[in-house]
Amino acid sequence: MAGSGSHSIAIDECMALSYVGEIAQAYHIGFIGNLHVSSVLFEETEEAAADVQRCMDEGQRFHGYVFGLGGPLTQHITCSRLEEAVAAYRARR
């Protein structure tokens, strides 16, 4: 995908940010991702603030990184968990 002529790529929650970041950097493109939507919002087994921190720490090493969800919100979620992730992101900016 990186070599297709796109300006950026979006990645799902299973991709390692550092791996994709190196590829994006080599192709001079941006990339967006990858909050663990399944474990943070659906299964509620991972803390939102910790995963936001992981994304921001790993992503900031690469020019063109944009924080985002690693998947669609296709299931019922507890809104307070999403609000927690948003608050953690805002505090980090």
LINVEN-V713596 format. One record per pair of residues at least 24 apart in sequence whose ideal C-beta (glycine too) atoms are under 10 Angstrom apart, sorted by the first residue. I is the first residue (numbers start at 1). J is the second residue. D is the distance in Angstrom with one decimal. If there is no record, write none. Layout:
[[I & J & D] [I & J & D]]
This chain:
[[1 & 27 & 9.2] [1 & 29 & 9.0] [1 & 31 & 9.7] [2 & 26 & 7.4] [2 & 27 & 4.2] [2 & 28 & 9.3] [2 & 29 & 5.9] [2 & 31 & 8.5] [3 & 27 & 6.0] [3 & 29 & 9.2] [4 & 29 & 9.5] [5 & 29 & 9.4] [6 & 30 & 9.2] [6 & 31 & 10.0] [7 & 64 & 9.1] [8 & 32 & 6.5] [8 & 64 & 7.0] [8 & 65 & 9.8] [8 & 66 & 7.6] [9 & 33 & 8.6] [9 & 64 & 9.9] [10 & 34 & 8.6] [10 & 66 & 8.9] [10 & 68 & 6.9] [10 & 69 & 9.2] [10 & 70 & 8.8] [10 & 71 & 9.8] [11 & 68 & 8.8] [11 & 70 & 6.8] [11 & 71 & 9.8] [12 & 36 & 9.8] [12 & 37 & 8.6] [12 & 38 & 9.7] [12 & 69 & 9.3] [12 & 70 & 5.1] [12 & 71 & 5.5] [12 & 72 & 9.6] [13 & 37 & 5.6] [13 & 38 & 6.2] [13 & 39 & 8.0] [13 & 40 & 8.9] [13 & 51 & 9.2] [13 & 55 & 9.9] [13 & 69 & 8.1] [13 & 70 & 3.0] [13 & 71 & 5.4] [14 & 38 & 9.1] [14 & 70 & 7.6] [14 & 71 & 9.0] [15 & 70 & 7.7] [16 & 58 & 8.1] [17 & 54 & 8.1] [17 & 55 & 6.6] [17 & 56 & 9.8] [17 & 57 & 9.0] [17 & 58 & 4.0] [17 & 59 & 5.5] [17 & 60 & 9.9] [17 & 61 & 8.5] [17 & 62 & 7.9] [17 & 65 & 7.6] [17 & 67 & 10.0] [17 & 70 & 9.6] [18 & 58 & 5.7] [18 & 59 & 9.1] [18 & 61 & 7.3] [18 & 62 & 8.2] [19 & 58 & 9.9] [20 & 58 & 9.6] [20 & 59 & 9.5] [20 & 62 & 8.5] [20 & 65 & 9.1] [21 & 58 & 7.2] [21 & 59 & 7.0] [21 & 60 & 9.7] [21 & 61 & 6.4] [21 & 62 & 3.6] [21 & 63 & 9.1] [21 & 64 & 8.5] [21 & 65 & 6.5] [22 & 61 & 9.5] [22 & 62 & 7.7] [23 & 62 & 9.8] [24 & 62 & 6.4] [24 & 63 & 8.6] [24 & 64 & 6.0] [24 & 65 & 7.8] [25 & 61 & 9.2] [25 & 62 & 5.6] [25 & 63 & 6.8] [25 & 64 & 7.6] [25 & 65 & 9.7] [27 & 64 & 9.9] [28 & 63 & 8.7] [28 & 64 & 8.0] [29 & 63 & 10.0] [29 & 64 & 6.5] [30 & 62 & 8.9] [30 & 63 & 8.1] [30 & 64 & 3.4] [30 & 65 & 7.1] [30 & 66 & 6.3] [31 & 59 & 8.3] [31 & 62 & 7.5] [31 & 64 & 6.4] [31 & 65 & 6.1] [31 & 66 & 7.2] [31 & 68 & 9.2] [32 & 59 & 9.2] [32 & 64 & 9.2] [32 & 65 & 7.7] [32 & 66 & 4.2] [32 & 67 & 7.5] [32 & 68 & 4.2] [32 & 69 & 8.8] [32 & 70 & 9.3] [33 & 59 & 8.2] [33 & 65 & 8.7] [33 & 66 & 8.2] [33 & 67 & 8.2] [33 & 68 & 5.6] [33 & 69 & 7.7] [33 & 70 & 5.0] [33 & 71 & 9.0] [34 & 58 & 9.1] [34 & 59 & 8.7] [34 & 67 & 8.9] [34 & 68 & 7.3] [34 & 69 & 7.8] [34 & 70 & 3.5] [34 & 71 & 8.3] [35 & 67 & 7.4] [35 & 68 & 7.0] [35 & 69 & 5.1] [35 & 70 & 5.2] [35 & 71 & 8.4] [35 & 82 & 9.9] [35 & 85 & 6.5] [35 & 88 & 9.9] [35 & 89 & 8.7] [36 & 69 & 9.3] [36 & 70 & 6.1] [36 & 71 & 8.6] [36 & 85 & 10.0] [37 & 69 & 5.4] [37 & 70 & 5.4] [37 & 71 & 4.1] [37 & 72 & 7.6] [37 & 73 & 6.9] [37 & 74 & 9.0] [37 & 75 & 9.2] [37 & 77 & 8.7] [37 & 82 & 9.6] [37 & 85 & 9.5] [38 & 70 & 8.2] [38 & 71 & 6.8] [38 & 75 & 9.1] [39 & 70 & 9.9] [40 & 69 & 9.4] [40 & 70 & 9.2] [40 & 77 & 9.2] [40 & 81 & 6.6] [40 & 82 & 8.6] [40 & 84 & 8.7] [40 & 85 & 6.4] [41 & 69 & 8.5] [41 & 71 & 9.1] [41 & 73 & 6.9] [41 & 75 & 8.1] [41 & 76 & 9.7] [41 & 77 & 4.5] [41 & 78 & 7.6] [41 & 79 & 9.6] [41 & 81 & 5.4] [41 & 82 & 6.1] [41 & 84 & 9.7] [41 & 85 & 7.6] [42 & 71 & 9.1] [42 & 73 & 8.8] [42 & 74 & 8.8] [42 & 75 & 5.2] [42 & 76 & 8.4] [42 & 77 & 6.5] [42 & 78 & 9.4] [42 & 81 & 9.2] [43 & 75 & 9.9] [44 & 77 & 8.7] [44 & 78 & 6.8] [44 & 81 & 6.3] [46 & 81 & 9.9] [47 & 81 & 9.3] [47 & 84 & 8.1] [47 & 85 & 9.4] [47 & 88 & 8.9] [48 & 80 & 9.4] [48 & 81 & 5.7] [48 & 82 & 7.7] [48 & 83 & 8.7] [48 & 84 & 4.2] [48 & 85 & 3.9] [48 & 86 & 8.6] [48 & 87 & 8.4] [48 & 88 & 5.9] [48 & 89 & 9.1] [49 & 84 & 6.4] [49 & 85 & 7.5] [49 & 87 & 7.9] [49 & 88 & 3.9] [49 & 89 & 9.1] [49 & 91 & 8.3] [49 & 92 & 8.9] [50 & 88 & 8.3] [51 & 85 & 7.4] [51 & 88 & 8.4] [52 & 84 & 8.7] [52 & 85 & 5.6] [52 & 86 & 8.7] [52 & 87 & 8.9] [52 & 88 & 4.0] [52 & 89 & 5.2] [52 & 90 & 9.5] [52 & 91 & 8.7] [52 & 92 & 6.4] [53 & 88 & 7.0] [53 & 89 & 9.6] [53 & 91 & 9.7] [53 & 92 & 6.9] [55 & 85 & 9.7] [55 & 88 & 9.8] [55 & 89 & 8.5] [55 & 92 & 9.1] [56 & 88 & 8.8] [56 & 89 & 7.6] [56 & 92 & 5.0] [56 & 93 & 8.5] [57 & 92 & 9.2] [60 & 92 & 9.5] [67 & 92 & 8.5] [67 & 93 & 8.9]]
